[in-house]
């Protein structure tokens, strides 16, 4: 009897160990997805009192370029999340997170005076069967402010089929490997007319070179694919409202977003994604054909920056730190900023010490060189801290990302590729 009990306990322990190594919650991509991309266009709307979301359209755009693992997890909270559930079992089969220009607009004076809508596009793997999709927006205190649910039926004949333009002009400027194991980045042209093709491709190569000259991107170059796509504009140059200059460009980008002269963004996200339908991409860098200083980067949305200012190289890397890395600005203006003093920011490179243990406290204990607590970050002088004296997320003069930002980027690359 004792031997029987011992054998039973040993078998049970072995089974538990196997389950611990292979959790039942793991989602196998092929069980739930077709291998194509589902593009979902939303409109985020409201003012600083109330916000909402509506569905704008569904389309399919070819091969899925996103991850095939970690499907039911998100690496960062972001200001919004999208969740897919298998309609039959109720199991979460895919999650992603993002930010949007809409969240920044909510903190402006205009948001107290008028309601506006902002386009937002999400790329999801196309499900095999009917799936419930839920998109949620959260505020600075990480409280839900809007939620929208809808069902996607892959057999729906009104899901638009978007095909690659046969005349689309594109070229891979770096190929690390297959789409299944690499992070796919598309670089697009904004404000380059039809005669400026060569100029754009040279700028795209310089952007990629700038990115790979920074760690950890340089040492992990083999885990990225970068494709440049020439998306010509009717007119050359960029719209600069403070100078009264408005140009007819591919994506309607302009400076003076929210009346900040150097803030360069686009709200025409459907035009952006329409222009590169059929190209395999997960992340976007848009290069603006101007020597005006400026740019913008929004997590899991896009990087947009000027290509001919003397600080092009550090700025495009800084903005990619936002859009790919989900990193916060580490500089300050002296204003109150956009973060709550009650809740730890979701970005990994700043802290208000509400939950410092979730940030780089361990790196201080391990005495990582240069890492500490420096007050002044996230646009405000007091109450918000960064990890080092200087960093690519703080100034253009700094040569590299700080150790905390490098770790955060490495963790994201691991999440997407391992």
PyMOL commands that set and color helices and strands:
alter all, ss='L'
color gray80, all
select helices_A, chain A and resi 2-21+29-32+101-105+109-112+197-212+221-223+241-243+257-259+269-275+312-323+356-358+361-365+403-417
alter helices_A, ss='H'
color red, helices_A
select strands_A, chain A and resi 33-46+51-63+80-86+92-98+116-127+131-138+144-152+160-161+169-175+183-190+224-230+283-288+295-298+302-306+374-377+380-386
alter strands_A, ss='S'
color yellow, strands_A
deselect
rebuild
show_as cartoon
